[in-house]
Amino acid sequence: MRALDENETTQVFEKIFKFTGNNLKNIVENPSHEGPEPNPGRYCFRLQKNRVFYVSESLVRRATNIKRDKLVSMGTQIGNFTKGDRFRLTIQGLNLLAANAKHKVWLKPTSEMSFLYGNNVLKGGLGRITENIVPNDGVVVFSMSDVPLGFGIAAKSTQDCRKMDPNGIVVLHQADIGEYLRMENEL
């Protein structure tokens, strides 16, 4: 497990910034409350076998006793680097994104299952939407009871969504909590 280099850090922060905006500062400066030490430090990003983890510094110090090839996971996996060296957010980072999301969309109960099966969010299934969303913004998708379901990319702005027909696509699907069942061997 090693620290991210400059290029990797830039890719990770750009992708997270797309979903959190200025709340990225809260993620980076979040104090850690793990470990036996009185001053355990902060959270940091670490790379292990093309997977990026969000982990406390005290846990990283204690993990140095484990061989790299034996270390499977540590902290919260937030994404991975593809074979083409592009960063991709994974569903395991949903709680981190949901707590710091800039743009949110709430689904009606009737369209939650459709989203959890990997489909895009349609205007007819939209319950609420935050203001000032522009196309290509990162959006976190919630149920009406504020349970995070996944995330995606806004296809239309907030203003355009109000004028759309019910079958128009509002959010392009990227990841959802149904992936835990559909892709359990890959996660």
C-alpha positions in Angstrom: 0.0 0.0 0.0 1.5 3.3 -1.1 0.5 7.0 -1.2 -0.9 8.3 -4.5 1.4 10.0 -6.9 0.6 13.5 -8.2 -1.2 12.3 -11.4 -3.3 9.8 -9.4 -4.1 12.3 -6.7 -5.3 14.8 -9.4 -7.6 12.2 -11.0 -9.1 11.1 -7.7 -9.7 14.7 -6.5 -11.2 15.8 -9.8 -13.6 12.9 -9.8 -14.6 13.4 -6.1 -14.9 17.2 -6.7 -17.4 16.5 -9.4 -19.8 15.1 -6.8 -18.9 17.1 -3.7 -17.8 20.5 -4.9 -16.1 22.5 -2.2 -17.1 19.8 0.3 -14.0 18.0 -0.9 -12.2 20.0 1.8 -14.3 18.2 4.5 -13.2 14.8 3.2 -9.5 15.7 3.0 -9.4 17.4 6.4 -11.6 14.9 8.2 -10.0 14.0 11.6 -9.7 10.3 12.4 -11.2 8.8 15.6 -9.7 5.4 15.1 -6.9 3.6 16.9 -5.6 3.6 20.4 -3.4 6.7 20.1 -4.6 9.9 21.7 -3.9 11.8 18.5 -4.6 9.4 15.6 -4.4 12.0 12.8 -6.5 12.3 9.7 -7.8 10.2 6.8 -5.7 9.8 3.7 -5.9 8.1 0.3 -3.8 5.0 -0.4 -3.3 2.8 -3.5 -3.2 -1.0 -3.3 -3.3 -3.1 -6.5 -5.0 -0.4 -8.5 -7.7 0.2 -5.8 -7.9 3.5 -4.0 -8.7 3.4 -0.3 -9.8 6.1 2.1 -8.1 5.1 5.4 -7.0 6.7 8.7 -3.3 7.4 9.1 -3.2 5.4 12.4 -4.5 2.3 10.5 -1.9 2.8 7.8 0.9 2.9 10.4 -0.4 -0.3 12.0 -0.7 -2.0 8.5 3.0 -1.7 7.9 3.4 -5.0 9.8 1.6 -6.9 7.1 3.2 -8.0 3.8 1.9 -6.1 0.7 0.9 -9.3 -1.0 -1.1 -10.5 2.0 -2.9 -7.2 2.5 -6.3 -7.5 0.8 -8.2 -4.4 1.9 -8.0 -1.5 4.4 -10.3 1.3 5.1 -13.0 2.2 2.6 -12.4 1.5 -1.1 -13.6 4.5 -3.0 -12.6 3.6 -6.5 -10.0 2.0 -8.8 -7.8 2.7 -11.7 -8.7 1.0 -15.0 -6.1 -0.6 -17.2 -6.1 2.6 -19.2 -5.0 4.5 -16.0 -8.4 6.3 -15.6 -9.9 6.6 -12.2 -13.4 5.2 -11.6 -15.5 5.7 -8.5 -17.0 2.5 -7.1 -20.2 2.0 -5.1 -18.2 1.4 -1.8 -17.5 5.1 -1.7 -21.2 6.0 -1.7 -21.4 6.9 2.0 -18.5 9.3 1.6 -20.1 10.9 -1.4 -23.6 11.0 0.1 -22.4 12.7 3.3 -20.7 15.5 1.3 -22.8 15.7 -1.9 -23.3 19.0 -3.6 -26.1 17.9 -5.9 -28.8 15.4 -4.9 -31.8 13.7 -6.5 -34.6 11.9 -4.7 -36.5 9.1 -6.4 -40.1 8.1 -6.0 -40.6 4.7 -4.4 -42.0 3.3 -7.7 -38.7 4.0 -9.6 -36.2 3.0 -6.9 -36.1 -0.7 -8.2 -35.5 0.4 -11.7 -32.5 2.4 -10.7 -31.2 -0.4 -8.5 -31.4 -2.7 -11.5 -28.9 -0.4 -13.3 -31.3 1.8 -15.3 -31.1 5.6 -15.7 -33.3 7.9 -13.7 -36.3 9.2 -15.7 -38.3 12.4 -15.1 -41.4 10.4 -14.2 -39.5 8.8 -11.3 -38.0 12.0 -9.9 -39.3 13.0 -6.5 -37.1 16.0 -5.7 -34.0 17.6 -7.2 -31.6 20.2 -5.8 -31.3 23.6 -7.5 -28.5 24.8 -9.8 -27.6 21.4 -11.3 -26.1 21.7 -14.8 -25.5 18.9 -17.3 -22.6 16.6 -16.5 -22.6 17.4 -12.8 -22.1 14.5 -10.4 -25.4 13.6 -8.6 -26.0 11.4 -5.7 -29.3 9.5 -5.9 -31.4 9.1 -2.7 -34.7 7.4 -1.9 -37.5 9.7 -0.5 -36.5 8.5 3.0 -32.9 9.8 2.5 -31.3 6.5 2.0 -28.4 6.8 -0.6 -29.0 4.5 -3.5 -26.2 5.3 -5.9 -24.7 8.1 -8.0 -24.6 9.2 -11.6 -24.2 12.1 -14.0 -26.8 14.8 -14.6 -28.1 14.6 -18.2 -30.2 17.8 -17.9 -30.2 20.9 -15.8 -32.7 21.6 -13.0 -34.5 24.0 -15.2 -34.7 21.6 -18.1 -36.1 18.9 -15.9 -39.2 20.9 -15.1 -40.1 21.2 -18.8 -39.3 17.6 -19.8 -41.7 14.8 -20.7 -42.0 12.0 -18.1 -39.8 9.6 -20.2 -36.8 11.9 -20.5 -33.6 10.9 -18.9 -32.6 13.1 -15.9 -29.6 11.2 -14.4 -27.3 8.8 -16.3 -26.6 5.7 -14.1 -23.0 5.1 -12.9 -23.3 3.0 -9.8 -26.0 1.8 -7.3 -26.2 -0.4 -4.2 -27.7 -3.2 -6.3 -24.1 -3.9 -7.6 -23.4 -5.6 -4.3 -25.6 -8.4 -5.6 -25.0 -8.2 -9.3 -21.2 -8.0 -9.2 -20.3 -9.6 -5.9 -17.4 -11.5 -7.4 -15.8 -8.3 -8.7 -16.2 -6.2 -5.6 
